[in-house]
Amino acid sequence: MKESEAVEKLINNKEHKKAIELLSSLIETDKENSNWLKMRGDIYYLHQEYTNALNDFTKVLKSDSECKNIASKIEMIKEILKFQALDIYGSTNMNLDPWLDY
């Protein structure tokens, strides 16, 4: 069975943790394959692990700067993280959070 079929089978069976483990090992052996990063990023996003998804999608965008789908996912994650981290009582600097690019 090819690696992509094995990953898709795990995802379809909702065995996301195993899929992430397999994708991580595939990424280690084939660092040039951005499809593995996209798939792992999508699983992280599905499980609301936004920082991990953001890391994977950013790596994909560095290798393929024309990928508009990934660029829009990155922007969406940044917006989610901005609102998750927003503390209206503790910060007066609501629009200039240092960890997000504007």
N, C-alpha and C positions, 0 to 999 in steps of 0.2 A: 504494500500500500504506500502510495506516495505521501510525503509529509503534509502537503496541502489537504489531501483527502482525510488524513488522520486528524488534523486540526479542525477541519470543518465538521467531522463526525463528532468530535468532543463538544464543539460549540452547539451543534444541533441537539445533542443529548443534554445540554445545559451543564456540562462538566467543565465549567469555566476555569476553575483552579488548575485542573490538569492541562487545559488548553494553554493557560498562561505559562505553566512549567515547560511544556513542549515548545511553545513559541520562544521562550527565553533561551532554551538550548539551541534552537535553530538560529536565533539571532547571533549567538556566540560563535557558531560555526560559519555563518554566512552574513557578515556584517553589511554587505552591499545590497541585500534583499530588503527593500523598504516595505514590501507587502507584509512581511512578518511583523514589522513595527506597526503598520496600520491596523492589522488584525488585533494585536495585543492592546494597542491604544483604544480600539473600539470596545474591547472587553473591559478594560479599566474604566472607560467612560460609562459603560452600562452599569457597572458596580459603584459608580460615583467616586471612584478613586481618581479624582480630577488631576492631581499633581502628577501621578504616574502617566496618565493619558497625555497630559500636556508635554511631558518629557519625550514620550514616543513620537507624538505628532510633530514636535519641533525638530527632532532628528530627521523625520521624513521630509519636512519642508526644506531642510538644509540640503538634502540630496536631490530634491525635485521641487524647485521653487515655483514651478508652474501649476502645482496641484492646488486648485482653488477650493476644492472640497475640504482638504486638510487645513488650509488657511482659515476657512470659515469655522471649522471645529475649534481651532485654537482661539479664535476671537470669542466664541461662545463660552469656552471654558474659562477664559479670563474674566468674562462678565460674571459667570457663576461664582468664581473665587472672590471676585470683588465684593459681591453681595454677601457671601458667606462670612467674609472677614470684616465686614462693616460693623463697627461698634459706635452707634450714634451717641452713646453716653461718654465714651472714653477718648474720642478723637474728634478734633475739629478739622483735621486734614482728610476729609472724606473723598476727595477727588484726586489726590496726589499720593496714593499709596505707593511706597518705594519698590514693591516687588512686582508691580505690573507696569508694562510699557504702554505709553499712550501715544 
